[in-house]
Amino acid sequence: MSVAGLFLCVVISYLCFKFGLYYLVMNKNILLLLILYIFSFQMFGEDHYCFRVYLKDKGNSLYSVSQPEVFLSKTAIELRTKNAVPIDKSDLPISPICVDALRSTGARVVVESKWLSTVVMESIDSTVVERLRKLPNVDSVKWVWKGEHKIIRDTVVDRISSFPSDLRLDNRYGYAFRQIKMLNGISLHKSGFQGEGMRVAVIDAGFRNVNKIAAFDSMCIIGTHNVVCPDESVFVGDEHGAKVLSCLAADIPGYMVGTAPKASYLLIKSEDSNSEYPIEEDYWAAAAEYADSVGVNVISSSLGYYTFDSESLSYHHSDLNGHETQISRAANMAASKGILVFCSAGNEGNGDWEKITFPADAEEVYTVGAVDEKKKRSSFSSLGLIDNGRIKPDGAALGTNSCVIDPTGEIAYPNGTSFSTPILAGMGICLWQSLPWLNNKEIIKLLHQTSNQYNHPDTALGYGIPDIYKAYKWGLKNARQRLHRNK
């Protein structure tokens, strides 16, 4: 029992002694308050347990690949058709009958993954794991979270106004000029490609005040989704996603312009900032599946995991094989659905772990490291690997003193692959807009080929820093050559 619950029992015992149980029962107002307090402490004062249930199969599905409109949006189906990606059994939701069997144990469904055939179940009774394991369709069960539910208490802020004119610079990109110029992205923007028509999911920890900051006024938001707390807004709580998003979508000429300011954005919260447990991999997988079902071209994610609050759940370097972890499998699945996935390499380069984090090891994603203004690896940028042709990170962008907009609406210069990732992802978005006949894998290959270390990749920066305009020119040239050969 929690300390709060024990305290409540003492209070109730004292009231019973002082006034008598009969008095409490007859006084309905006091009794009702006690019941509410007991319920609230049960919900928020005791440890809850979450278990990831691995299913043998998804059960007899009520859905069919011949009717994808039941579980995928029209836009998602159109993107699958455009990219020649078939709709298969992995897209079918888990059978409700199978999920009901899990509920029969007394546990609550937290989140599901149709791609990975897993369901996370929650209970205040840790012994529920034994009942789950005995179900006929359950392959195995893993503990992925323990803790108390916490309600976000966020300060309500007024609208954050636009910027003083005397702080504006003469160039269009303002204080973000360096990070876009490093990728030779300004030339691509001038050619008319700033992300128009591209749908992008940003999966992060929260987007505090994005709905209040003038820099995002012109941004097209196609939706929001909070996987962790479905009833709470993504615009409260953690500020990390707001800074990340500014690298992509800010559009205040002379102050800050992002790398894909004209794209359309789906904002998804998958990070639980209160703790660090493997359940966040399940949240991420659910976020990626949601993004796919809505229909997006690109996912940009500046989240990574390797160590957890319970040491027994943490990973080892030997797990960096691209398919060991739940989150890396989900990232590869998202890529297999035709989505161009950008993931941060991590900031462990000068720490004990040193290596990239998960899902940065996933083979099918584009993993982004960080460099400083001199194009040298940032000391914090996680080191990768060269393993049977799998080179990580894939490339890099400015991550030391990156220009971002913080939740107060002011310019800031933080460090991290969290920011080099959206900077590079935004240019990848514009590149794909300019070469729409290519698929996600071909865009990644083009980024590799036009990077400054293509002929000598390493574990620090992979293929190096891409030249986005060069990639655009190469893409056009290759298309013309193919057209000429086919005549």
DRENDO-1510 file (C-alpha; in Angstrom, 1 decimal, always signed):
<recs>
REC; n; res; u; v; w
REC; 1; MET; +0.0; +0.0; +0.0 .
REC; 2; SER; +1.2; +3.5; -0.8 .
REC; 3; VAL; +2.0; +6.1; +2.0 .
REC; 4; ALA; -1.0; +8.1; +0.9 .
REC; 5; GLY; -3.2; +5.0; +1.1 .
REC; 6; LEU; -1.9; +4.2; +4.6 .
REC; 7; PHE; -2.5; +7.8; +5.7 .
REC; 8; LEU; -6.1; +7.5; +4.4 .
REC; 9; CYS; -6.7; +4.3; +6.4 .
REC; 10; VAL; -5.5; +6.1; +9.6 .
REC; 11; VAL; -7.9; +9.0; +8.9 .
REC; 12; ILE; -10.9; +6.7; +8.4 .
REC; 13; SER; -10.0; +4.7; +11.5 .
REC; 14; TYR; -9.8; +7.9; +13.5 .
REC; 15; LEU; -13.2; +9.1; +12.2 .
REC; 16; CYS; -14.8; +5.8; +13.0 .
REC; 17; PHE; -13.4; +6.0; +16.6 .
REC; 18; LYS; -14.4; +9.6; +17.0 .
REC; 19; PHE; -17.9; +9.6; +15.6 .
REC; 20; GLY; -18.8; +6.0; +15.1 .
REC; 21; LEU; -19.3; +4.0; +12.0 .
REC; 22; TYR; -23.1; +4.5; +12.1 .
REC; 23; TYR; -22.6; +8.3; +11.9 .
REC; 24; LEU; -20.4; +8.0; +8.9 .
REC; 25; VAL; -22.8; +5.7; +7.1 .
REC; 26; MET; -25.8; +8.0; +7.8 .
REC; 27; ASN; -24.0; +11.1; +6.7 .
REC; 28; LYS; -24.0; +10.5; +3.0 .
REC; 29; ASN; -21.9; +13.5; +2.1 .
REC; 30; ILE; -19.0; +12.4; +4.3 .
REC; 31; LEU; -19.4; +8.9; +3.1 .
REC; 32; LEU; -19.3; +10.0; -0.6 .
REC; 33; LEU; -16.2; +12.0; +0.0 .
REC; 34; LEU; -14.5; +9.0; +1.6 .
REC; 35; ILE; -15.4; +6.8; -1.3 .
REC; 36; LEU; -14.0; +9.3; -3.8 .
REC; 37; TYR; -10.8; +9.7; -1.8 .
REC; 38; ILE; -10.4; +5.9; -1.6 .
REC; 39; PHE; -10.9; +5.7; -5.4 .
REC; 40; SER; -8.5; +8.5; -6.2 .
REC; 41; PHE; -5.8; +7.0; -4.0 .
REC; 42; GLN; -6.3; +3.6; -5.5 .
REC; 43; MET; -5.9; +5.1; -9.0 .
REC; 44; PHE; -3.1; +7.5; -8.3 .
REC; 45; GLY; -1.5; +6.5; -5.0 .
REC; 46; GLU; -0.6; +2.9; -5.7 .
REC; 47; ASP; +1.9; +1.3; -8.0 .
REC; 48; HIS; +0.4; -0.1; -11.2 .
REC; 49; TYR; +2.0; -2.7; -13.3 .
REC; 50; CYS; +2.1; -3.0; -17.1 .
REC; 51; PHE; +2.9; -6.2; -19.0 .
REC; 52; ARG; +3.6; -6.6; -22.7 .
REC; 53; VAL; +1.8; -9.7; -23.9 .
REC; 54; TYR; +3.2; -11.4; -27.0 .
REC; 55; LEU; +0.5; -13.2; -28.9 .
REC; 56; LYS; +0.9; -16.4; -30.9 .
REC; 57; ASP; -1.3; -14.8; -33.5 .
REC; 58; LYS; -3.8; -12.0; -33.8 .
REC; 59; GLY; -6.8; -14.4; -33.7 .
REC; 60; ASN; -9.6; -14.8; -36.2 .
REC; 61; SER; -9.7; -11.3; -37.5 .
REC; 62; LEU; -13.0; -9.6; -38.3 .
REC; 63; TYR; -11.1; -7.6; -40.9 .
REC; 64; SER; -9.9; -8.3; -44.4 .
REC; 65; VAL; -7.1; -7.0; -46.6 .
REC; 66; SER; -9.7; -6.8; -49.4 .
REC; 67; GLN; -11.5; -4.0; -47.3 .
REC; 68; PRO; -8.6; -1.8; -46.1 .
REC; 69; GLU; -10.8; +1.2; -45.8 .
REC; 70; VAL; -12.1; -0.2; -42.5 .
REC; 71; PHE; -8.7; +0.2; -40.8 .
REC; 72; LEU; -6.8; +2.5; -43.0 .
REC; 73; SER; -7.7; +6.0; -44.1 .
REC; 74; LYS; -8.2; +6.9; -47.8 .
REC; 75; THR; -5.0; +8.9; -47.8 .
REC; 76; ALA; -3.0; +5.9; -46.3 .
REC; 77; ILE; -4.4; +3.6; -49.0 .
REC; 78; GLU; -3.5; +6.1; -51.7 .
REC; 79; LEU; +0.0; +6.4; -50.4 .
REC; 80; ARG; +0.4; +2.6; -50.3 .
REC; 81; THR; -0.8; +2.4; -54.0 .
REC; 82; LYS; +1.5; +5.2; -55.1 .
REC; 83; ASN; +4.5; +3.5; -53.4 .
REC; 84; ALA; +3.5; +0.0; -54.6 .
REC; 85; VAL; +3.3; -1.2; -51.0 .
REC; 86; PRO; +0.8; -4.1; -50.6 .
REC; 87; ILE; -1.7; -4.2; -47.7 .
REC; 88; ASP; -1.1; -7.5; -46.0 .
REC; 89; LYS; -1.9; -9.4; -42.8 .
REC; 90; SER; +0.4; -7.3; -40.7 .
REC; 91; ASP; -2.0; -4.4; -41.3 .
REC; 92; LEU; -5.0; -6.2; -39.8 .
REC; 93; PRO; -6.0; -5.2; -36.3 .
REC; 94; ILE; -5.8; -7.7; -33.5 .
REC; 95; SER; -9.1; -9.6; -33.1 .
REC; 96; PRO; -11.4; -8.1; -30.5 .
REC; 97; ILE; -12.2; -11.6; -29.2 .
REC; 98; CYS; -8.5; -12.1; -28.5 .
REC; 99; VAL; -8.3; -8.7; -26.7 .
REC; 100; ASP; -11.4; -9.6; -24.6 .
REC; 101; ALA; -9.8; -12.8; -23.5 .
REC; 102; LEU; -6.9; -10.7; -22.1 .
REC; 103; ARG; -9.4; -8.4; -20.4 .
REC; 104; SER; -11.0; -11.4; -18.7 .
REC; 105; THR; -7.9; -11.6; -16.4 .
REC; 106; GLY; -9.0; -8.3; -14.8 .
REC; 107; ALA; -6.3; -6.3; -16.5 .
REC; 108; ARG; -6.9; -3.1; -18.6 .
REC; 109; VAL; -5.7; -2.7; -22.2 .
REC; 110; VAL; -3.2; +0.2; -22.5 .
REC; 111; VAL; -2.0; -0.1; -26.0 .
REC; 112; GLU; -1.8; -2.6; -28.9 .
REC; 113; SER; +0.5; -3.3; -31.8 .
REC; 114; LYS; -1.1; -4.9; -34.8 .
REC; 115; TRP; +2.3; -5.0; -36.6 .
REC; 116; LEU; +4.1; -6.9; -33.8 .
REC; 117; SER; +1.1; -8.8; -32.4 .
REC; 118; THR; +1.5; -7.4; -28.9 .
REC; 119; VAL; -0.9; -5.9; -26.3 .
REC; 120; VAL; +0.2; -4.0; -23.1 .
REC; 121; MET; -2.1; -4.8; -20.1 .
REC; 122; GLU; -2.2; -2.9; -16.8 .
REC; 123; SER; -3.2; -3.9; -13.3 .
REC; 124; ILE; -2.6; -2.9; -9.7 .
REC; 125; ASP; -2.3; -6.7; -9.1 .
REC; 126; SER; +1.1; -7.9; -10.2 .
REC; 127; THR; +0.0; -11.5; -10.0 .
REC; 128; VAL; -2.2; -10.9; -13.1 .
REC; 129; VAL; +0.9; -11.9; -15.1 .
REC; 130; GLU; +0.2; -15.5; -14.2 .
REC; 131; ARG; -3.3; -15.4; -15.5 .
REC; 132; LEU; -2.2; -13.8; -18.7 .
REC; 133; ARG; +0.5; -16.5; -19.3 .
REC; 134; LYS; -2.1; -19.2; -19.0 .
REC; 135; LEU; -4.3; -17.9; -21.9 .
REC; 136; PRO; -4.1; -20.2; -24.9 .
REC; 137; ASN; -3.2; -17.6; -27.4 .
REC; 138; VAL; -0.4; -16.0; -25.3 .
REC; 139; ASP; +3.2; -16.8; -26.2 .
REC; 140; SER; +5.0; -14.9; -23.5 .
REC; 141; VAL; +4.7; -11.9; -21.1 .
REC; 142; LYS; +7.2; -9.2; -20.2 .
REC; 143; TRP; +7.1; -6.6; -17.5 .
REC; 144; VAL; +7.4; -3.2; -19.1 .
REC; 145; TRP; +6.3; -0.6; -16.5 .
REC; 146; LYS; +5.7; +0.0; -12.8 .
REC; 147; GLY; +4.6; +3.3; -11.3 .
REC; 148; GLU; +1.9; +5.7; -10.3 .
REC; 149; HIS; -0.3; +7.6; -12.7 .
REC; 150; LYS; +0.4; +11.3; -12.6 .
REC; 151; ILE; -1.8; +14.1; -13.9 .
REC; 152; ILE; +0.0; +16.9; -15.8 .
REC; 153; ARG; -0.4; +20.2; -14.0 .
REC; 154; ASP; +0.5; +22.8; -16.6 .
REC; 155; THR; +0.5; +26.6; -16.4 .
REC; 156; VAL; -2.0; +28.2; -18.7 .
REC; 157; VAL; -0.3; +30.8; -20.8 .
REC; 158; ASP; -1.7; +33.5; -23.0 .
REC; 159; ARG; -0.8; +33.8; -26.7 .
REC; 160; ILE; +2.9; +34.3; -27.3 .
REC; 161; SER; +3.1; +37.2; -29.6 .
REC; 162; SER; +5.2; +37.7; -32.7 .
REC; 163; PHE; +8.8; +38.9; -32.7 .
REC; 164; PRO; +10.2; +42.5; -32.4 .
REC; 165; SER; +11.1; +43.8; -35.8 .
REC; 166; ASP; +14.5; +45.1; -34.6 .
REC; 167; LEU; +15.6; +41.5; -33.9 .
REC; 168; ARG; +15.0; +40.3; -37.5 .
REC; 169; LEU; +17.9; +39.6; -39.7 .
REC; 170; ASP; +18.3; +40.6; -43.4 .
REC; 171; ASN; +18.2; +37.0; -44.7 .
REC; 172; ARG; +15.0; +35.0; -45.0 .
REC; 173; TYR; +16.2; +32.2; -42.7 .
REC; 174; GLY; +17.2; +34.4; -39.9 .
REC; 175; TYR; +19.0; +32.7; -37.1 .
REC; 176; ALA; +18.5; +29.3; -38.7 .
REC; 177; PHE; +20.5; +30.2; -41.8 .
REC; 178; ARG; +23.6; +28.1; -40.8 .
REC; 179; GLN; +21.8; +24.8; -40.3 .
REC; 180; ILE; +20.1; +25.0; -43.7 .
REC; 181; LYS; +23.1; +26.3; -45.6 .
REC; 182; MET; +25.2; +23.4; -44.3 .
REC; 183; LEU; +22.9; +21.0; -46.1 .
REC; 184; ASN; +22.7; +23.2; -49.2 .
REC; 185; GLY; +19.0; +23.3; -48.7 .
REC; 186; ILE; +18.4; +27.0; -49.5 .
REC; 187; SER; +18.9; +26.2; -53.2 .
REC; 188; LEU; +16.3; +23.5; -53.1 .
REC; 189; HIS; +13.8; +25.9; -51.3 .
REC; 190; LYS; +14.5; +28.5; -54.0 .
REC; 191; SER; +13.7; +25.8; -56.6 .
REC; 192; GLY; +10.1; +25.8; -55.2 .
REC; 193; PHE; +10.3; +22.8; -52.8 .
REC; 194; GLN; +9.5; +23.6; -49.1 .
REC; 195; GLY; +7.4; +20.5; -48.3 .
REC; 196; GLU; +4.1; +21.4; -49.9 .
REC; 197; GLY; +1.8; +18.3; -50.1 .
REC; 198; MET; +4.0; +16.2; -47.8 .
REC; 199; ARG; +2.5; +14.7; -44.7 .
REC; 200; VAL; +4.8; +14.4; -41.7 .
REC; 201; ALA; +4.4; +12.7; -38.3 .
REC; 202; VAL; +6.6; +14.1; -35.5 .
REC; 203; ILE; +6.8; +11.6; -32.7 .
REC; 204; ASP; +8.0; +13.2; -29.5 .
REC; 205; ALA; +7.5; +13.9; -25.8 .
REC; 206; GLY; +5.1; +16.8; -26.0 .
REC; 207; PHE; +4.7; +20.1; -27.9 .
REC; 208; ARG; +4.2; +22.6; -25.1 .
REC; 209; ASN; +2.6; +25.9; -26.3 .
REC; 210; VAL; +2.9; +25.2; -30.0 .
REC; 211; ASN; -0.7; +26.2; -30.3 .
REC; 212; LYS; +0.2; +29.6; -28.7 .
REC; 213; ILE; +3.4; +30.6; -30.4 .
REC; 214; ALA; +3.3; +32.9; -33.4 .
REC; 215; ALA; +6.2; +31.1; -35.2 .
REC; 216; PHE; +3.8; +28.2; -35.8 .
REC; 217; ASP; +0.8; +30.3; -37.0 .
REC; 218; SER; +1.2; +29.3; -40.6 .
REC; 219; MET; +1.9; +25.7; -39.9 .
REC; 220; CYS; -0.6; +23.2; -41.2 .
REC; 221; ILE; -1.5; +20.7; -38.4 .
REC; 222; ILE; -3.5; +17.8; -39.8 .
REC; 223; GLY; -4.0; +16.3; -36.3 .
REC; 224; THR; -2.7; +15.5; -32.9 .
REC; 225; HIS; -2.6; +12.2; -30.9 .
REC; 226; ASN; -1.5; +11.5; -27.3 .
REC; 227; VAL; -0.6; +7.8; -27.0 .
REC; 228; VAL; +0.5; +8.0; -23.4 .
REC; 229; CYS; -2.6; +9.9; -22.0 .
REC; 230; PRO; -5.3; +9.9; -24.7 .
REC; 231; ASP; -7.4; +12.4; -22.9 .
REC; 232; GLU; -4.7; +15.0; -22.5 .
REC; 233; SER; -3.6; +17.6; -25.0 .
REC; 234; VAL; -0.2; +17.3; -26.7 .
REC; 235; PHE; +0.3; +21.0; -26.2 .
REC; 236; VAL; +0.9; +20.8; -22.4 .
REC; 237; GLY; +3.7; +19.1; -20.4 .
REC; 238; ASP; +7.0; +18.4; -22.0 .
REC; 239; GLU; +8.6; +21.1; -24.2 .
REC; 240; HIS; +11.1; +18.9; -26.2 .
REC; 241; GLY; +8.8; +18.4; -29.1 .
REC; 242; ALA; +8.1; +22.1; -29.5 .
REC; 243; LYS; +11.8; +22.7; -30.0 .
REC; 244; VAL; +12.1; +19.8; -32.4 .
REC; 245; LEU; +9.1; +20.9; -34.4 .
REC; 246; SER; +10.5; +24.5; -34.8 .
REC; 247; CYS; +13.5; +23.1; -36.7 .
REC; 248; LEU; +11.0; +21.7; -39.3 .
REC; 249; ALA; +8.0; +24.0; -39.3 .
REC; 250; ALA; +8.8; +27.5; -38.0 .
REC; 251; ASP; +8.1; +30.2; -40.5 .
REC; 252; ILE; +9.0; +33.7; -39.5 .
REC; 253; PRO; +11.1; +35.2; -42.2 .
REC; 254; GLY; +14.1; +37.1; -40.8 .
REC; 255; TYR; +13.8; +35.3; -37.5 .
REC; 256; MET; +13.6; +31.6; -38.1 .
REC; 257; VAL; +12.5; +29.4; -41.0 .
REC; 258; GLY; +12.5; +25.6; -40.7 .
REC; 259; THR; +13.6; +23.1; -43.2 .
REC; 260; ALA; +10.1; +22.1; -44.3 .
REC; 261; PRO; +7.8; +25.0; -43.4 .
REC; 262; LYS; +5.1; +24.2; -46.0 .
REC; 263; ALA; +4.6; +20.5; -45.1 .
REC; 264; SER; +1.5; +19.3; -43.1 .
REC; 265; TYR; +2.1; +17.9; -39.6 .
REC; 266; LEU; +0.7; +15.2; -37.4 .
REC; 267; LEU; +1.9; +15.7; -33.8 .
REC; 268; ILE; +2.1; +12.6; -31.7 .
REC; 269; LYS; +3.2; +12.2; -28.1 .
REC; 270; SER; +4.7; +8.8; -27.2 .
REC; 271; GLU; +7.2; +9.7; -24.5 .
REC; 272; ASP; +6.2; +9.4; -20.8 .
REC; 273; SER; +8.5; +12.1; -19.2 .
REC; 274; ASN; +7.7; +10.9; -15.7 .
REC; 275; SER; +9.7; +7.6; -16.0 .
REC; 276; GLU; +11.9; +5.5; -18.3 .
REC; 277; TYR; +10.5; +2.0; -19.0 .
REC; 278; PRO; +10.2; -0.3; -22.0 .
REC; 279; ILE; +6.5; +0.6; -22.3 .
REC; 280; GLU; +7.6; +3.7; -24.2 .
REC; 281; GLU; +8.7; +1.4; -27.0 .
REC; 282; ASP; +5.1; +0.2; -27.1 .
REC; 283; TYR; +3.9; +3.8; -27.2 .
REC; 284; TRP; +6.3; +4.5; -30.0 .
REC; 285; ALA; +5.1; +1.5; -32.0 .
REC; 286; ALA; +1.5; +2.6; -31.5 .
REC; 287; ALA; +2.4; +6.1; -32.6 .
REC; 288; ALA; +4.0; +4.8; -35.8 .
REC; 289; GLU; +1.0; +2.6; -36.6 .
REC; 290; TYR; -1.3; +5.5; -36.0 .
REC; 291; ALA; +0.7; +7.7; -38.3 .
REC; 292; ASP; +0.6; +5.0; -41.0 .
REC; 293; SER; -3.1; +4.5; -40.6 .
REC; 294; VAL; -3.7; +8.3; -41.1 .
REC; 295; GLY; -1.4; +8.3; -44.0 .
REC; 296; VAL; +2.0; +10.1; -43.8 .
REC; 297; ASN; +5.0; +10.2; -46.1 .
REC; 298; VAL; +7.6; +10.8; -43.3 .
REC; 299; ILE; +8.2; +10.2; -39.6 .
REC; 300; SER; +10.7; +12.3; -37.7 .
REC; 301; SER; +11.5; +11.0; -34.3 .
REC; 302; SER; +14.0; +12.4; -31.8 .
REC; 303; LEU; +13.6; +9.8; -29.1 .
REC; 304; GLY; +15.9; +6.9; -28.2 .
REC; 305; TYR; +16.2; +4.3; -25.5 .
REC; 306; TYR; +18.8; +2.0; -24.0 .
REC; 307; THR; +18.6; +2.2; -20.2 .
REC; 308; PHE; +15.6; +2.1; -17.9 .
REC; 309; ASP; +14.6; +2.9; -14.3 .
REC; 310; SER; +14.9; -0.8; -13.6 .
REC; 311; GLU; +18.4; -1.9; -14.5 .
REC; 312; SER; +17.2; -5.5; -15.2 .
REC; 313; LEU; +15.2; -4.2; -18.2 .
REC; 314; SER; +18.1; -2.2; -19.8 .
REC; 315; TYR; +19.8; -3.2; -23.0 .
REC; 316; HIS; +23.3; -4.2; -24.0 .
REC; 317; HIS; +25.5; -3.4; -27.0 .
REC; 318; SER; +24.9; -6.9; -28.3 .
REC; 319; ASP; +21.2; -5.9; -28.8 .
REC; 320; LEU; +22.2; -3.3; -31.4 .
REC; 321; ASN; +21.3; -5.7; -34.3 .
REC; 322; GLY; +18.4; -3.8; -35.8 .
REC; 323; HIS; +15.7; -6.2; -34.7 .
REC; 324; GLU; +16.1; -7.1; -31.0 .
REC; 325; THR; +14.0; -4.4; -29.5 .
REC; 326; GLN; +10.3; -3.6; -29.8 .
REC; 327; ILE; +10.9; -0.1; -31.0 .
REC; 328; SER; +13.5; -1.0; -33.7 .
REC; 329; ARG; +11.1; -3.7; -35.1 .
REC; 330; ALA; +8.3; -1.1; -35.2 .
REC; 331; ALA; +10.6; +1.4; -37.0 .
REC; 332; ASN; +11.5; -1.2; -39.6 .
REC; 333; MET; +7.9; -2.0; -40.1 .
REC; 334; ALA; +7.0; +1.6; -40.6 .
REC; 335; ALA; +9.7; +1.8; -43.3 .
REC; 336; SER; +8.3; -1.4; -44.9 .
REC; 337; LYS; +5.0; +0.4; -45.3 .
REC; 338; GLY; +6.7; +3.1; -47.5 .
REC; 339; ILE; +7.3; +5.7; -44.8 .
REC; 340; LEU; +10.6; +7.6; -44.8 .
REC; 341; VAL; +11.7; +7.3; -41.2 .
REC; 342; PHE; +14.3; +9.7; -39.6 .
REC; 343; CYS; +15.6; +8.8; -36.1 .
REC; 344; SER; +18.1; +10.5; -33.9 .
REC; 345; ALA; +21.4; +8.7; -33.2 .
REC; 346; GLY; +21.4; +9.7; -29.5 .
REC; 347; ASN; +23.6; +11.8; -27.3 .
REC; 348; GLU; +25.7; +9.2; -25.6 .
REC; 349; GLY; +28.9; +9.7; -27.5 .
REC; 350; ASN; +30.9; +11.0; -24.5 .
REC; 351; GLY; +29.0; +8.8; -21.9 .
REC; 352; ASP; +29.4; +5.2; -20.7 .
REC; 353; TRP; +27.0; +3.8; -23.3 .
REC; 354; GLU; +28.7; +5.7; -26.2 .
REC; 355; LYS; +26.8; +3.9; -28.9 .
REC; 356; ILE; +23.6; +4.8; -30.8 .
REC; 357; THR; +20.3; +4.2; -29.0 .
REC; 358; PHE; +17.2; +2.3; -30.1 .
REC; 359; PRO; +15.5; +2.5; -32.7 .
REC; 360; ALA; +18.6; +4.2; -34.4 .
REC; 361; ASP; +20.0; +0.7; -35.1 .
REC; 362; ALA; +17.0; -0.2; -37.3 .
REC; 363; GLU; +18.4; -1.0; -40.8 .
REC; 364; GLU; +15.5; +0.6; -42.8 .
REC; 365; VAL; +15.5; +4.0; -41.1 .
REC; 366; TYR; +17.8; +7.0; -41.7 .
REC; 367; THR; +19.7; +7.6; -38.5 .
REC; 368; VAL; +21.0; +11.2; -37.9 .
REC; 369; GLY; +24.1; +12.2; -36.0 .
REC; 370; ALA; +25.3; +15.7; -35.1 .
REC; 371; VAL; +28.1; +18.0; -36.1 .
REC; 372; ASP; +29.3; +21.4; -35.1 .
REC; 373; GLU; +29.6; +24.5; -37.3 .
REC; 374; LYS; +33.0; +23.2; -38.6 .
REC; 375; LYS; +31.3; +20.0; -39.7 .
REC; 376; LYS; +33.1; +18.0; -37.1 .
REC; 377; ARG; +31.3; +15.3; -35.1 .
REC; 378; SER; +29.7; +16.8; -31.9 .
REC; 379; SER; +31.4; +15.1; -28.9 .
REC; 380; PHE; +28.0; +14.0; -27.6 .
REC; 381; SER; +26.8; +12.4; -30.9 .
REC; 382; SER; +26.4; +8.7; -30.4 .
REC; 383; LEU; +28.8; +6.4; -32.3 .
REC; 384; GLY; +27.4; +3.9; -34.6 .
REC; 385; LEU; +28.5; +0.7; -36.2 .
REC; 386; ILE; +29.5; -0.9; -39.5 .
REC; 387; ASP; +28.0; -4.4; -39.5 .
REC; 388; ASN; +27.5; -6.6; -42.6 .
REC; 389; GLY; +26.8; -3.5; -44.8 .
REC; 390; ARG; +24.6; -1.8; -42.2 .
REC; 391; ILE; +26.2; +1.6; -41.5 .
REC; 392; LYS; +25.0; +3.7; -38.7 .
REC; 393; PRO; +24.5; +6.6; -38.4 .
REC; 394; ASP; +23.4; +7.3; -42.0 .
REC; 395; GLY; +24.4; +11.0; -41.9 .
REC; 396; ALA; +24.5; +14.1; -39.9 .
REC; 397; ALA; +23.4; +17.7; -39.6 .
REC; 398; LEU; +24.1; +20.7; -37.3 .
REC; 399; GLY; +23.5; +19.5; -33.7 .
REC; 400; THR; +25.8; +21.8; -31.7 .
REC; 401; ASN; +24.1; +25.1; -31.0 .
REC; 402; SER; +21.2; +24.4; -33.3 .
REC; 403; CYS; +18.7; +27.2; -33.7 .
REC; 404; VAL; +15.3; +26.4; -32.2 .
REC; 405; ILE; +12.3; +28.2; -30.8 .
REC; 406; ASP; +11.6; +27.4; -27.2 .
REC; 407; PRO; +8.1; +27.2; -25.5 .
REC; 408; THR; +8.4; +30.9; -24.6 .
REC; 409; GLY; +8.6; +31.8; -28.2 .
REC; 410; GLU; +12.3; +32.8; -28.0 .
REC; 411; ILE; +15.3; +31.7; -30.0 .
REC; 412; ALA; +17.5; +29.2; -28.2 .
REC; 413; TYR; +20.6; +27.2; -29.2 .
REC; 414; PRO; +20.6; +23.8; -27.5 .
REC; 415; ASN; +22.8; +20.8; -28.4 .
REC; 416; GLY; +21.6; +17.4; -29.5 .
REC; 417; THR; +20.8; +14.9; -32.2 .
REC; 418; SER; +17.2; +15.7; -31.2 .
REC; 419; PHE; +17.7; +18.8; -33.4 .
REC; 420; SER; +20.0; +17.7; -36.1 .
REC; 421; THR; +17.4; +15.0; -36.9 .
REC; 422; PRO; +14.4; +17.3; -37.8 .
REC; 423; ILE; +16.8; +19.7; -39.5 .
REC; 424; LEU; +17.9; +16.9; -41.9 .
REC; 425; ALA; +14.5; +15.3; -42.0 .
REC; 426; GLY; +12.9; +18.5; -43.2 .
REC; 427; MET; +15.3; +18.7; -46.1 .
REC; 428; GLY; +14.6; +15.0; -46.8 .
REC; 429; ILE; +10.9; +15.9; -47.0 .
REC; 430; CYS; +11.6; +18.6; -49.5 .
REC; 431; LEU; +13.8; +16.3; -51.5 .
REC; 432; TRP; +11.1; +13.7; -51.7 .
REC; 433; GLN; +8.6; +16.4; -52.7 .
REC; 434; SER; +10.9; +17.3; -55.6 .
REC; 435; LEU; +11.3; +13.7; -56.8 .
REC; 436; PRO; +7.9; +12.1; -56.1 .
REC; 437; TRP; +8.5; +9.1; -58.4 .
REC; 438; LEU; +11.1; +7.7; -55.9 .
REC; 439; ASN; +10.2; +5.6; -52.9 .
REC; 440; ASN; +11.5; +5.9; -49.4 .
REC; 441; LYS; +14.4; +3.6; -49.9 .
REC; 442; GLU; +15.5; +5.4; -53.0 .
REC; 443; ILE; +15.5; +8.7; -51.2 .
REC; 444; ILE; +17.7; +7.3; -48.5 .
REC; 445; LYS; +20.1; +5.9; -51.1 .
REC; 446; LEU; +20.2; +9.3; -52.8 .
REC; 447; LEU; +21.0; +11.0; -49.5 .
REC; 448; HIS; +23.9; +8.5; -49.0 .
REC; 449; GLN; +25.3; +9.0; -52.5 .
REC; 450; THR; +25.4; +12.8; -52.2 .
REC; 451; SER; +27.0; +12.9; -48.7 .
REC; 452; ASN; +30.6; +14.1; -48.2 .
REC; 453; GLN; +31.8; +10.7; -46.8 .
REC; 454; TYR; +30.0; +8.4; -49.2 .
REC; 455; ASN; +33.3; +6.7; -50.3 .
REC; 456; HIS; +34.6; +6.3; -46.8 .
REC; 457; PRO; +31.7; +6.0; -44.3 .
REC; 458; ASP; +32.6; +5.6; -40.6 .
REC; 459; THR; +30.9; +5.0; -37.2 .
REC; 460; ALA; +31.0; +8.6; -36.3 .
REC; 461; LEU; +29.0; +10.3; -39.0 .
REC; 462; GLY; +28.2; +7.4; -41.4 .
REC; 463; TYR; +28.1; +8.7; -44.9 .
REC; 464; GLY; +28.4; +12.2; -43.6 .
REC; 465; ILE; +26.6; +15.5; -44.4 .
REC; 466; PRO; +24.2; +15.3; -47.4 .
REC; 467; ASP; +24.2; +17.9; -50.1 .
REC; 468; ILE; +20.4; +18.2; -50.6 .
REC; 469; TYR; +20.5; +20.3; -53.8 .
REC; 470; LYS; +23.1; +17.9; -55.3 .
REC; 471; ALA; +20.7; +15.0; -54.4 .
REC; 472; TYR; +17.9; +16.8; -56.2 .
REC; 473; LYS; +20.0; +17.4; -59.3 .
REC; 474; TRP; +21.2; +13.7; -59.3 .
REC; 475; GLY; +17.6; +12.6; -59.0 .
REC; 476; LEU; +16.5; +14.6; -62.0 .
REC; 477; LYS; +19.5; +13.4; -64.0 .
REC; 478; ASN; +18.8; +9.8; -63.2 .
REC; 479; ALA; +15.2; +10.2; -64.2 .
REC; 480; ARG; +16.1; +11.7; -67.5 .
REC; 481; GLN; +18.6; +8.9; -68.2 .
REC; 482; ARG; +16.0; +6.3; -67.4 .
REC; 483; LEU; +13.5; +8.0; -69.7 .
REC; 484; HIS; +16.0; +8.2; -72.5 .
REC; 485; ARG; +16.8; +4.5; -72.1 .
REC; 486; ASN; +13.2; +3.6; -72.3 .
REC; 487; LYS; +12.5; +5.4; -75.5 .
</recs>
